[in-house]
Amino acid sequence: MMPLRPLLKNKLLLQKHFHVNEFSIDNWPFWMLEENIQIVNELNEEEEKQRKQDEDSQQKGMPNFNPNQIMSGMNNLGSGFKP
């Protein structure tokens, strides 16, 4: 494995997601590149956490579509009518 592969991967991610020009990245001091990568990783983690919270809240709000429960509910509805 190439020793600079993680660095190249981070540069490509900055270009892809944040539309940063490679020429600009190459002109940054190394500490600035590291700082930007840390910030981007923190942003990605926060977005992922928020996405998971949204999914969990959406699942809690969805009704249960269990067919057995629907059929048992139908039996209860029918018992309320008098012939």
C-alpha positions as CSV (number, residue, x, y, z in Angstrom):
1,M,0.0,0.0,0.0
2,M,1.2,3.5,-0.8
3,P,2.3,5.4,2.3
4,L,0.5,8.6,1.2
5,R,-2.7,6.9,0.2
6,P,-4.7,8.3,3.2
7,L,-3.5,11.8,2.4
8,L,-4.6,11.4,-1.2
9,K,-7.9,10.0,-0.2
10,N,-8.6,13.0,2.1
11,K,-7.6,15.4,-0.7
12,L,-10.0,13.7,-3.1
13,L,-12.8,13.9,-0.5
14,L,-12.2,17.6,0.0
15,Q,-12.4,18.1,-3.8
16,K,-15.5,16.0,-4.2
17,H,-17.6,17.1,-1.3
18,F,-16.5,20.7,-0.8
19,H,-15.4,21.6,-4.3
20,V,-11.9,22.7,-3.2
21,N,-9.4,23.0,-6.0
22,E,-6.4,20.7,-5.9
23,F,-4.1,23.6,-6.6
24,S,-5.4,25.3,-3.5
25,I,-5.0,22.3,-1.4
26,D,-1.4,21.8,-2.6
27,N,-0.7,25.4,-1.5
28,W,-2.0,24.9,2.0
29,P,0.5,24.2,4.8
30,F,0.3,20.7,6.1
31,W,-1.2,21.8,9.4
32,M,-4.0,23.5,7.5
33,L,-4.8,20.4,5.5
34,E,-4.9,18.4,8.7
35,E,-7.2,20.9,10.4
36,N,-9.6,21.0,7.5
37,I,-9.7,17.2,7.3
38,Q,-10.6,17.1,11.1
39,I,-13.3,19.7,10.6
40,V,-14.7,17.8,7.6
41,N,-14.7,14.5,9.6
42,E,-16.5,16.2,12.5
43,L,-19.1,17.6,10.1
44,N,-19.6,14.2,8.5
45,E,-20.1,12.6,12.0
46,E,-22.6,15.2,13.0
47,E,-24.6,14.7,9.8
48,E,-24.5,11.0,10.2
49,K,-25.7,11.3,13.8
50,Q,-28.5,13.6,12.8
51,R,-29.6,11.3,9.9
52,K,-29.8,8.3,12.4
53,Q,-31.9,10.4,14.8
54,D,-34.2,11.4,12.0
55,E,-34.6,7.8,10.9
56,D,-35.3,6.6,14.4
57,S,-37.9,9.3,15.0
58,Q,-39.5,8.5,11.6
59,Q,-39.7,4.8,12.5
60,K,-41.3,5.5,15.8
61,G,-44.0,7.6,14.1
62,M,-44.8,4.9,11.6
63,P,-47.8,2.6,12.5
64,N,-47.3,-1.1,12.9
65,F,-48.4,-2.9,9.7
66,N,-48.5,-6.3,11.2
67,P,-51.4,-8.2,9.4
68,N,-52.2,-10.3,12.5
69,Q,-52.9,-7.1,14.5
70,I,-55.1,-5.8,11.7
71,M,-57.2,-9.0,11.6
72,S,-57.6,-9.2,15.3
73,G,-58.8,-5.6,15.2
74,M,-61.4,-6.6,12.6
75,N,-62.8,-9.3,14.9
76,N,-63.2,-6.7,17.6
77,L,-65.1,-4.4,15.2
78,G,-67.5,-7.1,14.2
79,S,-68.4,-8.0,17.8
80,G,-69.8,-4.5,18.3
81,F,-72.7,-5.1,15.8
82,K,-75.9,-6.7,16.9
83,P,-77.8,-9.0,14.5
